[in-house]
Amino acid sequence: MTSLHDNQMKFNSTMIISHTGGCLSSDSGLVLMKELMDTLQFSKLAKHFLHIEDKRNYYTHDNVEILEQLILQLISGYSADSSANILRQDPVFQAILGKKQLASQSSLSRFFDRFMEKNIHQLQALNQALVDQVRLIRNNTELVIDIDSTHSDTFGRQEQTNYNAHYQTYGYHPLVAFDGLTGDFLKAELRPGNQYTSKGIKAFIEPLLSHYIEALPTTDILVRGDSGFATPEVYEPCENTNSHYVIRLKNNNKLSQLAEQFVQYDDNQKWDEQEVYYFSSFYQAQSWSKPRRVCIRSVRESGELLFHHAFIVTNLSENVSPKVVFSLYEKRGTMENFIKEAKTGFFFDKTDSPRFVENHTRMMISVLAYNLVNFLKTIAFKKIDQGMTIQTIRLHFLKIAGKLVQTARKIYLKLSSYHVQQNEFYAIFRRLRRCQ
């Protein structure tokens, strides 16, 4: 053990540091997250949807309690399961989860061992139920489903890890879907690393479209994707449900010939100025069952001779101009920020377990953690603060020093008197209470 003498500060020889402050917590702001979870009836929903085959004859921690603990640990920034060995004694974690002692790292490991494939679908159903509740609170009637794939590195011999030629590394290749308007994480599916971008997209997106058309008062649905999703497996489910789509197409000779028919060169060409033109036509690829509308953007940069063309296939009415179609597609760029937030802030790409199902489970728990924070931002934060990343939210509202004082009748959580963001902290709390 390091002696107190070793912890004497050089800049001030009278100052000695040690972790002997007693029952203090550095995560007292988690009461906001627990208040939100209570508002959404998280525990009740989790017990309704999640049915894990549990052969334990005796246990201290049930599966829903462990799930809540894991989510709160991720939200607090603790990615390692071993953090639970210290956090299980944290007074704030104990108080908000209503337990005298929380699950240890070994209990978390056994929790993951109990998961099977059917439980993954149950976690997705739980996530969908939470998203539905918050959409009603926010009164969302429009939906933009941004679909994409991403990469999760693996560093061992995990099941179904494989080489991905696009990323040029080994790992997994999950499918993801976000709401481009709110940032909600709609769905995620872990796949082996060698799967092509659009592999399985029809089975992935059809249930989403059906759900939002049947279960919620959604007026308009727009699906966006890059050229990796330029396939009838995306177009047809959208067309069958009267949903719209804007999907980027890869350039090919036939599309280039089609675009060149629209651009013109003449003797008065202003070669020193950029030229941008938008067109619309109908085109049918060999794999398509019918012609579809393709919007074209032709750009000739200043000083260049030839035009460069970009193509988007869509079923939007011809009343929607090609320029607007491209504008709608380009807003899809925000999705890269959502994926980055899920990875860096909630450890979405963490693949610590040898079993594929366990890694899929970890990914879905990260989705739940991401969404709970996103719900907090979109229903309780000021408009100007809704773009905050989880790192900023932790700094401003979650990582607050606090002391728990318990009397015979009350529990007092006394936060630091020098918490700079305390006024907005209580404003968030009041906005949450209005949602109940």
C-alpha positions as CSV (number, residue, x, y, z in Angstrom):
1,M,0.0,0.0,0.0
2,T,1.2,3.5,-0.8
3,S,2.1,5.4,2.3
4,L,0.7,8.9,3.0
5,H,4.2,10.2,2.9
6,D,4.4,9.1,-0.8
7,N,1.2,11.0,-1.6
8,Q,2.6,14.3,-0.3
9,M,2.2,17.0,-3.0
10,K,5.3,18.8,-4.3
11,F,3.5,22.0,-5.2
12,N,2.2,22.2,-1.6
13,S,4.1,20.1,1.0
14,T,1.3,20.4,3.5
15,M,-1.1,18.6,1.3
16,I,-1.5,14.8,1.4
17,I,-4.0,12.9,-0.7
18,S,-5.7,9.5,0.0
19,H,-8.9,7.8,-0.9
20,T,-10.2,7.8,2.7
21,G,-13.1,10.3,2.3
22,G,-15.7,7.7,3.3
23,C,-19.1,7.1,1.7
24,L,-19.0,9.7,-1.0
25,S,-20.0,9.2,-4.6
26,S,-18.7,10.9,-7.8
27,D,-21.8,9.9,-9.8
28,S,-24.6,11.5,-7.8
29,G,-26.1,13.0,-11.0
30,L,-27.3,9.5,-11.9
31,V,-30.5,10.4,-10.0
32,L,-31.6,12.2,-13.2
33,M,-31.2,9.0,-15.2
34,K,-33.1,6.9,-12.6
35,E,-35.8,9.5,-12.5
36,L,-36.1,9.2,-16.3
37,M,-36.1,5.4,-16.1
38,D,-38.9,5.5,-13.5
39,T,-40.9,7.9,-15.7
40,L,-40.6,5.4,-18.6
41,Q,-41.4,2.5,-16.3
42,F,-38.1,0.8,-17.3
43,S,-38.1,-1.9,-14.7
44,K,-41.7,-2.9,-15.5
45,L,-41.1,-3.0,-19.2
46,A,-37.9,-5.0,-18.8
47,K,-39.7,-7.6,-16.7
48,H,-42.4,-7.8,-19.3
49,F,-40.1,-8.3,-22.3
50,L,-37.0,-10.0,-20.9
51,H,-37.4,-13.7,-20.0
52,I,-34.0,-15.2,-19.4
53,E,-33.7,-18.9,-18.7
54,D,-32.4,-18.8,-15.2
55,K,-31.4,-22.1,-13.5
56,R,-30.3,-20.5,-10.3
57,N,-32.0,-22.0,-7.2
58,Y,-31.0,-19.0,-5.1
59,Y,-29.8,-15.6,-6.1
60,T,-29.3,-12.1,-4.6
61,H,-29.6,-10.1,-7.9
62,D,-32.3,-10.7,-10.4
63,N,-31.7,-10.2,-14.1
64,V,-33.5,-6.9,-14.5
65,E,-31.6,-5.5,-11.5
66,I,-28.3,-6.5,-13.2
67,L,-29.4,-5.0,-16.5
68,E,-30.2,-1.7,-14.8
69,Q,-26.8,-1.7,-13.0
70,L,-25.0,-2.4,-16.3
71,I,-26.8,0.4,-18.1
72,L,-26.0,2.9,-15.4
73,Q,-22.4,1.9,-15.3
74,L,-22.2,2.5,-19.1
75,I,-23.9,5.9,-18.8
76,S,-21.4,6.8,-16.1
77,G,-18.5,5.9,-18.4
78,Y,-17.4,2.6,-16.8
79,S,-16.9,0.2,-19.7
80,A,-15.1,-2.6,-17.8
81,D,-17.2,-5.1,-15.9
82,S,-14.6,-5.2,-13.2
83,S,-15.6,-1.6,-12.2
84,A,-18.6,-3.2,-10.5
85,N,-16.3,-4.6,-7.7
86,I,-15.9,-1.0,-6.4
87,L,-19.2,0.5,-7.6
88,R,-21.2,-2.2,-5.8
89,Q,-20.4,-0.3,-2.6
90,D,-21.1,3.2,-4.1
91,P,-23.8,4.8,-1.9
92,V,-25.6,6.5,-4.9
93,F,-25.6,3.3,-7.0
94,Q,-27.0,1.4,-4.0
95,A,-29.7,4.1,-3.3
96,I,-31.0,4.5,-6.8
97,L,-31.1,0.8,-7.5
98,G,-32.6,0.1,-4.0
99,K,-29.9,-2.5,-3.0
100,K,-27.6,-2.7,-0.1
101,Q,-25.0,-4.4,-2.3
102,L,-24.9,-4.6,-6.0
103,A,-23.7,-7.3,-8.4
104,S,-19.9,-7.9,-8.7
105,Q,-17.9,-8.5,-11.8
106,S,-18.4,-12.3,-11.5
107,S,-22.2,-11.8,-11.3
108,L,-22.2,-9.7,-14.4
109,S,-20.2,-12.4,-16.3
110,R,-22.7,-15.1,-15.3
111,F,-25.5,-12.7,-16.4
112,F,-24.1,-12.6,-19.9
113,D,-23.6,-16.4,-19.9
114,R,-27.4,-16.8,-19.4
115,F,-28.3,-15.0,-22.6
116,M,-29.5,-16.9,-25.7
117,E,-30.5,-15.7,-29.2
118,K,-34.2,-15.2,-28.2
119,N,-33.2,-12.8,-25.5
120,I,-31.5,-10.5,-28.0
121,H,-34.9,-10.1,-29.7
122,Q,-36.4,-9.4,-26.3
123,L,-33.9,-6.6,-25.7
124,Q,-34.8,-5.1,-29.1
125,A,-38.5,-5.3,-28.2
126,L,-37.7,-3.5,-24.9
127,N,-35.8,-0.8,-26.8
128,Q,-38.7,-0.4,-29.3
129,A,-41.2,0.0,-26.4
130,L,-39.0,2.7,-24.8
131,V,-38.6,4.6,-28.2
132,D,-42.4,4.4,-28.7
133,Q,-43.1,6.0,-25.3
134,V,-40.7,8.8,-25.8
135,R,-42.0,9.5,-29.4
136,L,-45.5,10.0,-27.8
137,I,-44.0,12.3,-25.1
138,R,-42.3,14.4,-27.8
139,N,-45.3,14.1,-30.1
140,N,-43.2,13.0,-33.0
141,T,-45.2,12.2,-36.2
142,E,-42.4,12.2,-38.7
143,L,-39.6,9.6,-39.0
144,V,-36.4,9.4,-40.9
145,I,-34.8,6.0,-40.8
146,D,-31.1,6.2,-41.5
147,I,-29.6,2.8,-42.2
148,D,-25.9,2.0,-42.2
149,S,-23.3,-0.6,-41.2
150,T,-20.3,-0.1,-39.1
151,H,-17.3,-2.1,-37.7
152,S,-16.5,-3.5,-34.3
153,D,-12.9,-4.7,-33.9
154,T,-12.2,-8.0,-32.2
155,F,-8.9,-8.9,-30.6
156,G,-9.1,-12.7,-30.1
157,R,-10.9,-15.7,-31.4
158,Q,-14.5,-14.6,-30.7
159,E,-17.2,-16.6,-32.5
160,Q,-18.0,-15.4,-36.0
161,T,-15.2,-12.8,-36.1
162,N,-14.0,-12.5,-39.7
163,Y,-12.0,-10.3,-42.1
164,N,-13.8,-7.3,-43.6
165,A,-12.3,-6.2,-46.9
166,H,-13.7,-2.7,-46.7
167,Y,-12.3,-2.0,-43.2
168,Q,-9.2,-4.2,-43.9
169,T,-9.3,-5.7,-40.4
170,Y,-10.9,-8.5,-38.4
171,G,-14.1,-8.0,-36.4
172,Y,-17.9,-7.8,-36.7
173,H,-20.0,-5.8,-39.1
174,P,-23.2,-4.7,-37.4
175,L,-26.3,-3.2,-39.1
176,V,-27.7,0.0,-37.4
177,A,-30.7,2.2,-37.8
178,F,-31.2,5.7,-36.3
179,D,-34.0,8.3,-36.4
180,G,-32.3,11.0,-38.4
181,L,-34.5,13.7,-36.8
182,T,-34.1,12.8,-33.1
183,G,-31.0,10.6,-32.9
184,D,-32.9,7.7,-31.4
185,F,-31.2,4.4,-31.9
186,L,-34.0,2.4,-33.5
187,K,-32.3,-1.0,-34.1
188,A,-29.0,-2.8,-34.2
189,E,-28.0,-6.2,-35.3
190,L,-24.6,-7.8,-34.9
191,R,-23.3,-9.7,-37.9
192,P,-20.1,-11.6,-38.8
193,G,-17.3,-9.4,-40.1
194,N,-17.4,-10.7,-43.6
195,Q,-21.0,-9.8,-44.3
196,Y,-21.7,-7.4,-47.2
197,T,-23.1,-4.1,-46.2
198,S,-26.7,-4.8,-47.2
199,K,-26.8,-8.5,-46.2
200,G,-30.0,-9.2,-44.3
201,I,-31.3,-5.6,-44.7
202,K,-34.8,-6.7,-45.8
203,A,-35.4,-8.7,-42.6
204,F,-33.8,-5.9,-40.7
205,I,-36.0,-3.0,-42.0
206,E,-39.3,-4.7,-42.7
207,P,-40.3,-5.0,-39.1
208,L,-39.3,-1.4,-38.4
209,L,-41.5,-0.1,-41.2
210,S,-44.5,-2.3,-40.3
211,H,-44.2,-1.3,-36.6
212,Y,-44.2,2.5,-37.2
213,I,-47.0,2.3,-39.7
214,E,-49.3,0.1,-37.5
215,A,-48.4,1.0,-33.9
216,L,-47.8,4.7,-33.9
217,P,-49.4,7.8,-35.5
218,T,-46.6,8.4,-38.0
219,T,-47.5,10.6,-40.9
220,D,-44.4,10.3,-43.1
221,I,-41.5,7.8,-43.1
222,L,-38.3,8.4,-45.1
223,V,-35.5,5.8,-45.4
224,R,-32.0,7.0,-46.2
225,G,-29.0,4.9,-47.1
226,D,-25.7,5.1,-49.0
227,S,-24.8,3.1,-52.1
228,G,-24.2,-0.1,-50.0
229,F,-28.0,-0.3,-49.6
230,A,-28.9,0.3,-53.3
231,T,-30.9,-2.9,-53.6
232,P,-34.5,-3.9,-54.2
233,E,-34.4,-5.4,-50.6
234,V,-34.7,-1.8,-49.4
235,Y,-36.9,-0.3,-52.2
236,E,-39.6,-2.9,-52.2
237,P,-40.4,-3.0,-48.4
238,C,-40.6,0.8,-48.6
239,E,-42.9,0.7,-51.6
240,N,-45.1,-2.0,-50.1
241,T,-45.6,0.2,-47.0
242,N,-46.0,3.5,-48.8
243,S,-42.8,4.8,-47.2
244,H,-40.3,7.0,-49.1
245,Y,-36.7,6.4,-49.7
246,V,-33.6,8.2,-50.9
247,I,-30.7,5.9,-51.6
248,R,-27.4,6.8,-53.2
249,L,-26.4,4.8,-56.4
250,K,-23.0,3.8,-57.4
251,N,-21.9,5.3,-60.8
252,N,-21.8,2.9,-63.8
253,N,-21.6,3.3,-67.6
254,K,-25.4,3.3,-68.1
255,L,-26.0,6.0,-65.5
256,S,-23.1,8.1,-66.8
257,Q,-24.6,7.9,-70.3
258,L,-28.0,8.9,-69.0
259,A,-26.5,11.9,-67.2
260,E,-24.5,13.0,-70.2
261,Q,-27.7,13.3,-72.2
262,F,-28.7,16.3,-70.0
263,V,-25.5,18.3,-69.8
264,Q,-24.6,20.6,-72.7
265,Y,-21.4,22.3,-73.9
266,D,-21.4,25.3,-76.2
267,D,-19.1,27.9,-77.5
268,N,-20.0,30.3,-74.7
269,Q,-19.1,27.9,-71.9
270,K,-17.7,29.8,-68.9
271,W,-14.9,27.4,-68.1
272,D,-13.6,29.5,-65.2
273,E,-16.9,29.1,-63.2
274,Q,-18.3,26.1,-61.4
275,E,-21.5,24.6,-62.9
276,V,-24.1,22.6,-61.0
277,Y,-27.2,21.1,-62.6
278,Y,-29.9,18.9,-61.3
279,F,-32.0,16.5,-63.4
280,S,-34.5,13.7,-63.0
281,S,-35.2,10.6,-65.1
282,F,-36.3,7.0,-64.9
283,Y,-33.9,4.1,-64.9
284,Q,-34.1,0.3,-64.5
285,A,-31.1,-1.8,-63.4
286,Q,-31.0,-5.5,-64.3
287,S,-31.9,-6.5,-60.8
288,W,-34.9,-4.2,-60.5
289,S,-38.4,-5.4,-61.3
290,K,-39.4,-2.0,-62.6
291,P,-38.1,1.5,-63.6
292,R,-37.5,3.9,-60.7
293,R,-36.9,7.6,-60.5
294,V,-33.3,8.6,-60.4
295,C,-32.2,12.1,-59.5
296,I,-28.9,13.3,-61.0
297,R,-26.5,16.1,-59.8
298,S,-23.9,17.1,-62.4
299,V,-21.0,19.2,-61.3
300,R,-18.2,20.7,-63.4
301,E,-15.6,22.4,-61.2
302,S,-13.9,25.6,-62.3
303,G,-11.2,25.0,-64.9
304,E,-12.2,21.4,-65.5
305,L,-13.5,20.0,-68.8
306,L,-15.9,17.2,-67.7
307,F,-18.9,16.9,-65.4
308,H,-18.9,14.6,-62.4
309,H,-22.3,13.0,-61.7
310,A,-24.0,11.7,-58.5
311,F,-27.1,9.6,-58.5
312,I,-30.0,9.0,-56.0
313,V,-32.8,6.6,-56.5
314,T,-36.1,7.6,-54.9
315,N,-39.8,7.1,-54.9
316,L,-40.6,10.7,-53.9
317,S,-43.0,12.4,-56.2
318,E,-41.7,14.4,-59.2
319,N,-43.1,17.4,-57.4
320,V,-40.1,17.1,-55.1
321,S,-37.3,18.6,-57.1
322,P,-34.0,16.8,-57.6
323,K,-32.2,19.5,-55.7
324,V,-34.4,18.9,-52.7
325,V,-33.9,15.2,-53.0
326,F,-30.1,15.7,-52.8
327,S,-30.6,18.0,-49.8
328,L,-32.6,15.4,-48.0
329,Y,-29.9,12.8,-48.6
330,E,-27.0,15.0,-47.5
331,K,-28.6,15.5,-44.1
332,R,-27.9,11.8,-43.6
333,G,-24.4,12.9,-42.6
334,T,-25.5,13.4,-39.0
335,M,-25.8,9.6,-38.6
336,E,-22.0,9.4,-38.5
337,N,-22.1,11.5,-35.4
338,F,-24.7,9.1,-33.8
339,I,-22.6,6.1,-34.5
340,K,-19.5,7.8,-33.2
341,E,-21.4,8.8,-30.0
342,A,-22.6,5.2,-29.5
343,K,-19.1,3.8,-29.9
344,T,-17.0,6.4,-27.9
345,G,-19.6,7.3,-25.4
346,F,-21.4,4.0,-24.7
347,F,-18.9,1.4,-25.9
348,F,-21.2,0.0,-28.6
349,D,-18.3,-1.7,-30.3
350,K,-17.0,-3.4,-27.1
351,T,-16.4,-7.1,-27.8
352,D,-14.9,-8.6,-24.7
353,S,-16.8,-11.9,-24.7
354,P,-15.8,-15.1,-26.6
355,R,-19.4,-15.9,-27.5
356,F,-21.2,-14.1,-30.4
357,V,-24.5,-13.9,-28.4
358,E,-22.8,-12.3,-25.5
359,N,-21.2,-9.7,-27.6
360,H,-24.6,-9.1,-29.3
361,T,-26.0,-8.7,-25.8
362,R,-23.4,-6.1,-24.8
363,M,-24.1,-4.2,-28.0
364,M,-27.9,-4.1,-27.2
365,I,-27.3,-2.9,-23.7
366,S,-25.1,-0.1,-25.1
367,V,-28.1,0.8,-27.4
368,L,-30.4,1.0,-24.3
369,A,-27.8,3.2,-22.5
370,Y,-27.4,5.5,-25.5
371,N,-31.2,5.9,-26.0
372,L,-31.8,6.7,-22.3
373,V,-29.4,9.6,-22.5
374,N,-30.8,10.7,-25.8
375,F,-34.3,10.6,-24.3
376,L,-33.1,12.7,-21.4
377,K,-31.6,15.3,-23.9
378,T,-34.6,15.5,-26.1
379,I,-37.4,15.8,-23.5
380,A,-35.6,17.5,-20.6
381,F,-32.8,19.6,-22.0
382,K,-33.0,23.1,-23.3
383,K,-33.1,23.2,-27.1
384,I,-29.6,24.8,-27.2
385,D,-28.2,21.9,-25.1
386,Q,-29.7,19.0,-26.9
387,G,-26.6,18.6,-29.1
388,M,-24.4,17.8,-26.1
389,T,-22.3,14.7,-26.2
390,I,-22.3,12.2,-23.4
391,Q,-18.8,13.3,-22.3
392,T,-20.2,16.9,-21.8
393,I,-23.3,15.5,-20.1
394,R,-21.2,13.5,-17.6
395,L,-19.1,16.5,-16.8
396,H,-22.0,18.9,-16.3
397,F,-24.7,16.8,-14.8
398,L,-23.6,13.2,-13.8
399,K,-20.2,13.4,-12.3
400,I,-21.2,15.3,-9.2
401,A,-19.7,14.7,-5.8
402,G,-22.4,13.7,-3.3
403,K,-22.9,12.4,0.1
404,L,-25.8,10.2,1.2
405,V,-27.3,10.9,4.6
406,Q,-30.0,8.5,5.9
407,T,-32.3,9.2,8.8
408,A,-35.1,7.1,10.2
409,R,-37.6,8.5,7.7
410,K,-35.7,10.2,4.8
411,I,-32.7,9.8,2.6
412,Y,-30.8,13.0,1.8
413,L,-28.5,13.1,-1.2
414,K,-26.3,16.2,-0.5
415,L,-24.6,17.3,-3.7
416,S,-21.5,19.5,-3.9
417,S,-22.3,23.2,-3.1
418,Y,-19.8,24.1,-5.8
419,H,-21.5,22.3,-8.7
420,V,-21.3,24.9,-11.4
421,Q,-24.3,23.6,-13.4
422,Q,-26.6,23.2,-10.4
423,N,-29.3,25.6,-11.7
424,E,-29.7,23.7,-15.0
425,F,-29.5,20.4,-13.1
426,Y,-32.7,21.3,-11.2
427,A,-34.3,22.7,-14.3
428,I,-33.8,19.3,-16.0
429,F,-35.3,17.6,-13.0
430,R,-38.4,19.8,-13.1
431,R,-38.9,19.2,-16.9
432,L,-38.7,15.4,-16.2
433,R,-41.4,15.7,-13.5
434,R,-43.7,17.4,-16.0
435,C,-43.4,14.3,-18.3
436,Q,-44.9,12.0,-15.6
